[in-house]
Amino acid sequence: MNNQVKVIASSDAIDAPTYGVSRNNPLKGYVRVSQTKATFSNGFMNEDRRTALINADLASLKRKFTHQGQELEGKIVVKESVEPINEEDLEQGIKIAGKTNIPCTINGQVIYRRTFYTEDESEKDELLKHDNGDAIKAYQAKAKAESVDLGA
């Protein structure tokens, strides 16, 4: 596989600095992984940097993941849905349109985006196309107009 998944440092990692510890259980933790994937559309290439967390008990993580930059066979998959990722935190995983802070929606429902690492090469992305493009374009036009006004 040419787009290897790599172990990367987490901003709140505690060891090596590869591992993060769960807030709810000090025996559990996670490792952050990253992959850059090229996508092609209408003759243009776009690079998409994806990250995901691998959760497990800390002892298992330390046995399996030995250092930053460690390469893993597999890939990071994106799954989008209108079902909340966490019923107790409805903000978690909301798909945001670029840097607008506007949630992407479909038929008035918020789209949630989840990434995960898998060794299963048959796993496919499940993406939802948002239908609130007009609201996003209006926000971007307003932001552009305001930045022009500030520069004048």
N, C-alpha and C positions, 0 to 999 in steps of 0.2 A: 504494500500500500504506500503510495507516495505522499499522502498528507497525514503523517504520523500524529497521533495524539501524544502530548507531552505533559508530564507533571510540572506544574508551575507553582510559584510561591503564592500564598494567600496573604492578604494584608494583615490578617489577625492570626497567622500561623505561630505556633509555639515551639516547634522543634525542627531544626535543620535548614531553614524555616519552611518545612513542607506540610506539616500537619496542623489542622485547626481542631479545637475541642468543642464539643456540643455544649451549649449553654445549660441544657437540661440534665446532662449526664456526663460527668467527667471521665467516664470509661469509654465513651463514644466520641467519634470525631469524623474528620473528612479530609480528603485530599482534593485540590483543585487541579483540573486538567484542561488543556487548551488544544485547539486544532484550527488551522486555517484551511478553508475550503473554497475552491474556485467554482463559481457558477457562471454559466454562459447563457446570454439571451440576446437575440437580434444582432449577433456579431460582436457583442461586447462581453468582456470578462469582468467580473466583480469578485473581490476576495472578501470572504465572510469569516471573521475570527469568532469562533465559538468557544465558550467555556462551560464546564459542568463540574458538579461536585460528586465525588464518590464517597458515600457514607458507610461506616463500619465501626467495629470496636477498634480502639487505638492499637492494640497489640497486633491485630491482623493487618492494619494499614502499615505499620512499621515493618512487618515481615515482607509485604508485597511491594511497597513503594519505598525505594531506598534513597532517592536523591532527586533534586530538581533537574529537569531536563530528561529524566528517564522516559524512554519512548515505549509506548504501549501499542499492541496490535488492536485494532478496532476503530471506532469512530464515535463522534458526538452527534446525536440525533436531536432534532427539534420536533416537539409535539405541541400543536396549538389546539385549543378547545374553548368552548364557552363555559365549561365547568370550572369552578374555582379550584385552585391548587390546594388551598388551605381554607376550610370553612370558618376557621377562627380568625383569619387574617385575609380579608377579601382583597387587599392591596397587593398581596404577594403574587408575583408572576404576571402582572398585567402587561400586555404588549403595548409599548409606547411608540408613537410615530416619531422617529428620529429624536431630535432634541426639543420637541415641542411640548412635552409633558402632556400631550393629548392621548388618552387611551384609544387604541384602535377598537372599532366595534363592527359587529355584523348583525343586521336586523335589530339594532338598539342594544345588543348584548355585548358586554366587554369580552375581548379575546384575551385568554391567558396563554402564556408561552412558557414551556418547560424544556430544559435541555438535560440530556443524560448520556453517559458513556455506555457503550455496549460493544461487545466483541462479536455480536451477531451481524454479519455483513448484509443480511437480508432486511434488516430494519430500515425503514424509510421515514423521511421527514413527513409530517402531517401538518401542512400549513393552511391557514384560513386567510382568504383575501378580505381585507376590511372594506366596508362600504361607506365610511365617513370621510372620504377624500376631500369633499367640499369644505368641511369644517377645518381640516388640516391645512388646506391651501389658503383659506381665509386667515388663519392664524399666522402662517408664514408671510403672507402679503402684509399683514398688519405689523409684524415684527420687522420686516424689511423697511416699511415706510417709517417706522419709529427710529430705526437706526440711521436712515437718511436724514430725518429731521434733526437728530442729535449731532450729526456731522456737519450740518450747514451753518 
